[in-house]
Amino acid sequence: MKVAVVVSCLKLGGMERVAVNLADAFAQSGHDSHLIYFKNRQKQILPRNETVKLHLFDLKKWVLLTGIGSLWFLICKLINIFFRKTFPHFFAYAQAIAFRYKLRKLEKKNGCFDLIVFRGQGTFGQIWPFKDNRFVFVCESVQNKHLYAGLSRWVFSSLFENRNVACVSNGAKDSFLDLTKEHKIDCRTVLQISNPNDYQMIRKDALQPINIDLLHPNPYILGLGRLIPLKNFTLLIQAYHYARLHFGLEQDLVIVGEGKDREHLEKKVSELGLHQNVFFKGAQTNPFPWYKQADLFVLSSKSEGLGMVLIEALACGTRVVSTDCPGGVRDIMQGELSRFLAEQDESSLAKKIQLSLNHTPSEELNNDINKALIRFDQDFIVEQYVQEFIQ
């Protein structure tokens, strides 16, 4: 089977990493796998499998090089003044033409694709006017039904009407079905297909040494992800502070990631007098040694499409705690693992941190961890795509 995975860019981010993982997974299963990306920026993450073919479709540049495309760009910017957040949706009319042209050129050279998987709404939103039954749009997160205010029905209908849609978790699927009901959208297919994981690669990478300049000398609890409000690292810092005060927690808190919330988080650490206990390590191309060497991984998000970081931590043999947030966390935290789900407040999260650190793993817990990992194995995920979308 010839398959293309499409993503907006190859920066160091969760969605981008999943897109690369999926392209690798198809290649590992013996398929002719291609990875298409739209933005000509620094490539911070690349396929591990050498057989994956990489293609840059610089849609915006292609459009702007045409006179009418530049004019359309200015018109879309003007429209966006009156209808906020709609610029990408209107500009997609031009980018869809560019994508169609480049895709056909690529297929003329290499043969037609059997399946084309778009990762993330920000990706398929750039080409939505181009309709093709081979396209699968992957919804990575919980949906905001009224994101575009009075234009929400029109925007979401144009994105999803008569489309193949795969949601990364049951929670994401429930949220998406609620959106389609709200806006009376009829999709071609709506399925739950999760994100793939190469556990052999994860465990191999987890044994790599951490940069000596970043290496943390003390036992630590880990938080990892983009430093944005949705990930709610403020709650993690507050819960960590609570656990130190009330439970005598001795581990440091290490936060791996980068984002616009960092200054705010550093200020919170200072306010709580934790500057000697909380450490920011920035974004890391290989996060797995950080999981492996942590005493505990904590996810503090307000919502998660799936919660891949929990799967990665479990694959590294690390204990996990998570907020019981909307989305896919409960797809992972089942059985005995559900004991380590916290409410979204600092005392509840602190208590679950204490519980996990002091808990002796049982055979039942280990079995539930193994079951969780099997559900997100790359071979299983690839087979789902093949069975559902290839006739």
C-alpha positions in Angstrom: 0.0 0.0 0.0 1.2 3.5 -0.8 0.3 6.0 2.0 1.1 9.6 2.7 1.0 11.2 6.2 0.5 15.0 6.0 1.5 17.5 8.7 1.8 21.3 8.8 5.5 21.4 9.9 8.3 19.3 11.5 8.9 21.3 14.7 9.4 19.7 18.0 5.8 19.1 19.1 3.5 16.3 20.2 1.4 16.3 17.1 4.4 16.5 14.8 6.1 13.6 16.6 2.9 11.5 16.2 2.8 12.3 12.5 6.4 11.1 12.1 5.7 8.0 14.2 2.8 7.1 11.9 4.9 7.5 8.8 7.5 5.3 10.4 4.9 2.8 11.5 3.5 2.4 8.0 7.1 1.9 6.6 7.9 -0.6 9.4 4.9 -2.6 8.3 6.1 -2.8 4.8 4.1 -0.1 3.2 5.4 2.6 0.8 5.3 5.5 3.3 5.6 9.2 2.5 5.6 12.2 4.8 4.4 15.6 3.4 4.8 18.8 5.3 3.8 22.4 4.4 6.2 24.8 6.1 9.8 25.3 5.1 11.1 25.8 8.6 13.9 24.0 10.5 13.2 20.3 10.7 13.5 19.5 14.3 12.0 16.0 14.0 12.4 13.5 11.2 11.4 9.9 10.4 13.6 7.2 11.8 12.9 4.7 9.1 15.1 5.5 6.1 12.5 4.2 3.6 10.1 7.1 4.4 10.1 9.6 1.6 10.0 13.3 2.7 8.2 16.0 0.6 7.9 19.7 1.2 4.8 21.3 -0.2 5.4 25.0 0.5 1.8 26.0 -0.2 1.9 29.5 1.1 5.0 30.4 -0.9 3.5 28.9 -4.1 0.3 30.9 -3.7 2.1 34.2 -2.9 4.3 33.8 -6.0 1.3 34.2 -8.1 -0.2 37.7 -8.5 -3.8 36.6 -7.8 -2.6 34.6 -4.8 -1.0 37.6 -3.2 -4.2 39.6 -3.8 -6.2 36.8 -2.2 -3.9 36.8 0.8 -4.6 40.5 1.4 -8.3 40.0 1.0 -8.3 37.1 3.5 -6.4 39.3 6.0 -9.1 42.0 5.6 -11.9 39.5 6.1 -10.1 38.3 9.3 -10.5 41.8 10.8 -14.2 41.4 10.7 -14.4 37.6 11.3 -11.7 36.7 13.7 -9.8 33.3 13.3 -11.1 32.8 9.8 -8.0 33.8 7.8 -6.7 30.2 7.4 -10.1 29.0 6.4 -10.5 31.5 3.6 -6.9 31.3 2.5 -7.3 27.6 2.1 -9.2 28.1 -1.1 -5.9 29.1 -2.7 -3.8 26.6 -0.8 -6.1 23.8 -1.8 -5.3 24.5 -5.5 -1.6 24.4 -4.7 -1.9 21.2 -2.8 -3.9 19.5 -5.6 -1.3 20.6 -8.2 1.7 19.4 -6.1 -0.1 16.1 -5.1 -0.9 15.2 -8.7 2.7 16.1 -9.7 4.1 13.8 -7.0 1.7 11.0 -7.9 2.6 11.3 -11.6 6.2 10.6 -10.6 5.7 8.0 -7.9 2.2 6.5 -8.4 -1.1 7.2 -6.8 -1.6 7.0 -3.0 -4.1 4.6 -1.6 -4.5 6.5 1.7 -3.6 10.1 2.7 -3.8 10.9 6.4 -3.8 14.5 7.6 -2.7 15.0 11.2 -4.4 17.8 13.1 -7.1 20.4 12.2 -4.4 23.0 11.6 -3.1 20.8 8.8 -6.3 19.7 7.0 -7.8 23.1 7.5 -5.2 24.5 5.0 -6.5 22.4 2.1 -10.2 21.7 3.1 -11.7 22.8 -0.3 -10.0 19.9 -2.0 -12.1 16.8 -1.6 -10.9 13.2 -2.1 -12.2 10.0 -0.6 -8.7 8.8 0.2 -8.3 11.6 2.7 -8.6 10.9 6.4 -8.7 13.8 8.8 -7.3 13.0 12.2 -8.8 15.0 15.1 -6.2 15.2 17.8 -8.1 17.0 20.6 -11.4 17.9 22.3 -13.5 20.1 20.0 -14.7 23.7 20.8 -18.1 23.7 19.1 -18.3 27.5 19.0 -14.7 28.3 18.1 -15.7 30.5 15.2 -18.7 32.1 16.9 -21.5 32.8 14.4 -19.6 31.2 11.6 -19.0 27.9 13.4 -21.6 25.9 11.6 -20.3 26.9 8.2 -16.6 26.4 9.1 -17.1 23.0 10.7 -19.4 21.8 8.0 -16.9 22.8 5.3 -14.2 20.9 7.2 -16.0 17.7 8.0 -19.1 17.2 5.8 -18.8 13.9 3.9 -15.2 13.4 5.2 -13.4 10.4 6.7 -12.5 11.3 10.3 -10.4 9.4 12.8 -10.4 10.5 16.4 -7.4 9.6 18.6 -9.4 8.6 21.6 -12.9 7.8 22.7 -13.2 11.1 24.5 -12.1 12.9 21.4 -14.6 11.0 19.4 -17.5 11.8 21.8 -16.5 15.4 21.6 -16.4 15.3 17.8 -19.8 13.6 17.5 -21.3 16.2 19.8 -19.9 18.8 17.4 -21.4 17.1 14.4 -24.8 16.8 16.1 -24.7 20.5 17.1 -24.0 21.7 13.6 -25.9 18.9 11.7 -22.8 17.6 9.9 -22.9 14.2 8.1 -19.4 12.7 7.9 -18.5 9.8 5.6 -16.9 7.9 8.4 -16.1 8.6 12.1 -13.8 6.2 13.8 -11.6 6.0 16.8 -8.0 5.2 15.8 -5.3 6.0 18.3 -1.7 7.1 17.9 1.1 4.6 17.2 4.1 3.9 19.4 7.3 2.0 18.6 8.1 0.6 22.1 11.4 -0.9 21.0 12.6 2.6 19.8 11.3 4.3 23.0 13.1 1.9 25.3 16.3 2.2 23.2 16.2 6.0 23.3 15.4 6.0 27.0 18.9 4.5 27.6 20.7 7.3 25.9 22.6 9.7 28.2 21.2 13.1 29.0 23.4 16.1 28.1 25.8 16.6 31.0 24.9 20.3 31.1 21.2 19.4 31.7 21.6 16.2 33.7 19.7 16.5 37.0 21.7 15.2 40.0 18.7 14.6 42.4 15.7 12.3 42.3 12.8 14.1 40.6 9.2 14.2 39.5 8.7 15.0 35.8 6.3 17.3 33.9 6.8 17.3 30.2 5.0 19.1 27.3 4.4 22.5 25.8 4.4 25.3 28.3 0.9 26.7 27.5 -2.2 27.3 29.6 -4.0 24.1 28.3 -1.2 21.9 29.8 -1.7 23.6 33.2 1.8 23.4 34.6 0.7 26.0 37.1 -1.5 23.3 38.7 1.5 20.9 38.8 3.7 23.5 40.5 1.0 24.3 43.0 0.3 20.5 43.7 4.1 20.0 44.1 4.2 22.8 46.6 1.3 21.3 48.5 2.9 17.9 48.6 6.1 19.3 50.0 4.2 21.2 52.7 1.8 18.4 53.7 3.5 15.1 52.8 7.2 16.0 53.2 7.9 15.3 49.5 11.6 15.3 48.9 12.0 14.9 45.1 12.7 18.0 42.9 10.3 18.9 40.1 11.8 18.9 36.6 9.8 20.5 33.8 10.9 19.6 30.2 9.4 21.7 27.4 9.1 25.2 26.1 6.3 27.7 25.4 4.8 31.1 26.0 3.8 30.2 29.6 7.4 29.8 30.8 7.8 33.3 32.2 4.5 33.0 34.1 5.5 29.6 35.5 8.9 30.8 36.6 7.2 33.7 38.4 4.9 31.2 40.2 7.9 29.1 41.3 9.5 32.3 42.7 6.3 33.3 44.5 6.1 29.9 46.2 9.8 29.9 47.2 10.6 26.8 45.1 13.5 28.2 43.0 15.8 25.6 44.6 13.4 22.7 43.9 11.8 23.3 40.5 14.0 23.2 37.4 13.1 24.1 33.8 15.1 22.1 31.2 13.7 23.4 28.0 12.5 21.4 25.0 14.4 18.1 24.3 14.6 16.2 21.1 14.9 13.0 23.0 12.5 13.1 26.0 12.7 9.4 26.8 15.7 9.4 29.2 13.9 12.1 31.2 10.9 9.7 31.7 13.2 6.8 32.4 15.2 8.6 35.2 12.1 10.1 36.9 10.5 8.7 40.0 7.1 9.8 38.7 5.6 11.4 35.6 2.7 13.8 36.2 0.2 15.1 33.6 -1.7 18.1 34.8 -3.6 19.2 31.6 -7.0 20.7 31.4 -7.8 18.5 28.4 -6.0 16.0 26.3 -6.9 14.5 22.9 -5.2 11.3 24.0 -2.3 11.9 26.4 0.6 10.3 24.6 3.0 11.4 27.3 1.4 8.9 29.7 1.9 6.0 27.2 5.5 7.0 26.7 6.2 7.2 30.5 4.6 3.8 31.0 6.7 2.4 28.2 9.8 3.7 30.0 8.7 1.9 33.2 7.8 5.1 35.0 4.9 5.6 37.4 2.2 8.0 36.3 -0.4 10.4 37.7 -2.8 12.4 35.7 -5.7 14.8 36.1 -9.0 13.2 35.1 -9.4 15.7 32.3 -11.7 15.6 29.2 -10.4 13.7 26.2 -8.5 10.4 26.0 -6.8 10.1 29.4 -9.3 7.4 30.5 -8.5 5.4 27.4 -5.1 4.9 29.0 -5.8 5.0 32.7 -8.0 2.0 33.1 -8.3 -0.7 35.8 -5.8 -0.2 38.6 -4.3 2.8 36.7 -7.5 4.7 37.3 -6.5 5.0 41.0 -3.9 7.6 40.0 -6.4 10.0 38.4 -6.8 13.3 40.2 -9.3 16.1 40.3 -8.1 19.3 38.8 -7.1 20.9 42.1 -3.8 21.1 43.9 -4.7 19.0 46.9 -6.2 16.1 44.9 -3.2 16.1 42.5 -0.8 16.2 45.5 -2.5 13.3 47.2 -2.3 11.2 44.0 1.4 12.1 43.7 2.0 10.9 47.2 -0.1 7.7 46.6 1.8 6.8 43.5 5.3 7.3 45.0 4.4 5.2 48.0 2.5 2.5 46.1 4.0 -1.0 45.7 3.1 -2.1 42.2 0.8 -5.2 42.1 0.5 -7.9 39.5 -2.9 -6.5 38.6 -1.5 -3.0 38.1 1.3 -4.4 35.9 -1.2 -6.3 33.8 -3.3 -3.1 33.3 -0.2 -1.3 32.2 0.6 -4.0 29.7 -3.0 -3.9 28.4 -2.7 -0.1 28.0 0.5 -0.4 26.0 -0.9 -3.1 23.7 -3.8 -0.8 22.7 -1.3 1.8 21.4 1.2 -0.5 19.7 2.1 0.7 16.2 1.3 -2.6 14.4 -2.2 -2.6 15.8 -2.8 1.1 14.8 -1.5 0.5 11.2 -3.7 -2.5 10.8 -6.7 -0.4 11.9 -6.0 2.1 9.1 -5.6 -0.6 6.5 -8.8 -2.5 7.5 -11.0 0.6 7.8 -9.9 2.7 4.8 -8.4 0.3 2.2 -10.9 -1.6 0.2 
